[in-house]
């Protein structure tokens, strides 16, 4: 792996650093404004046509940095300060962590992310990896199983006690004489799972190597895993949580991270296979519903952001199919809107995102559509846009919600209709037969199904600005509705967010 990049020896990098700083000094001496071009890389985009070049490892463009803008001047200042520290590490043959570099000038850097960005820029400028700069991460990963290797002259014999955990080497260059009789490598997401396998002596009964990065894997863990695969040629499997973060961690192993996309070719483990856990496993193994945790709004946003990544469609479409089952991302609505400028677009996103029940908003200016994902009455969205001056001509193009009445209403008589619409008297939830009221008057009637208190799960929902008393004169309903039937689901509905499908499965699924 290390031989795939040339000119990464310390003396070569020191010469590049001196040449780079000399060019800046010469420009300043001649009265020219220094202009630095940094290649930009990415390991994924949202182009699902398959025509992108994200997997090539090539630059997708250049970014110019000069002293003409204050933010860019500060960025160049940070880059040069970090470059001086890196040069000193190389000259003295010492290693330092990113955190060590940060504490060299904490008042200047202010945040660790500023240092991280500067290090990535330096790696791109010098065409090297981070470890070539003698900048290392604090070791976080663990390994156990049928493996033996030598690290800096010290023999690490995991085979002697295969269920004992050993820290993953920080300097992979110092690992040598790798020997193993394992049949496969198992990568687990969490340390708790790793510890459970150790306690159960999993490796004693199964000839394998188990590795964990304790969450998102650091660079040494990914490099060590890459080294084992190159040397041992073993199949590798990933066991991660059945949630968006577990899936994202798996893609980090397989495709690399966006922050270090310039080095993805040398860090990614394209051979890793997804062992589970899958959503279908909950059904196959009859896992009780009460044992499952519901996805949060942040979880849903994360999944929706991950699914369009090009490498999922291009290389592992079956992963995309499995992960799409994490939540029903098709639930929501599409509005036809007029978007004339970026300012209107940003304001529209802010207005729609502020409504409870909405967890993502995507505006397509060219198509004139707004895609809203979540469980919320589209009438709330139209009303909010109208009040903000953005939705005078907005209309609903498509609606699909988990709630049976809301999801069917767009197919029949429209909002507020007598038979199927929002606020209908015969079929509205909150009617006399099956009341679900979230209001201060206790309108819920029927066989013990009414809820008259707002102290339940929706007590802290936000209301729209200027809507302290609701719409159509119905007090204490924080969101406006077009339906006016007193006992309907619409008028008794508190805050615009539907009750959780997990809590009211008999009504929602």
Buried (B, 14 or more C-beta within 10 A) or exposed (E): BEEEBEEBEBEBBBEBBEEBBEEBEEBEEEEEEBEBEBBEBBBBBEBBEEEBEBBEBEBBEEEEBEBEEEEBBBBBBBBBBBBEBBBEBBEEEEBBEBEBBBEBBEEEBEEBEBBBBBBBBBBBBBBBBBBBBBBBBEBBBBBBBBBBBBBEEEEBBBBEEBBEBBEBBBBBEEBEEBEBEBEBBBBBBBBEBBBEBBEEEBBEEBBBBBBBBBEBBBBBBBBBBBBBBEBBEBEBBBBBBBBBBBBBBBBBBBBBBEEBBBBBBBBBBBBBEBBBBBBEEBEEEEEEEEEEEEBEBEBBBBBBEBBBBBBBBBEBEEBBEBBBEBBBBEBBBBBBBBBEEEEBBEBBBEBBEBBBBBBBBBBEBEEBBBBBBBBBBBBBBBBBBBBBEBBEEBEBBBBBBBBEBBBBBBEEEEBBBEEBBBBBBEBBBBBEEBBBBBBEEEBBBBEEBBBBEBEEBBEEBEBBEEBEEBBEEBEEBBBBBBBBBEBBBBBBBBBBBBBBBBEBEEBBE
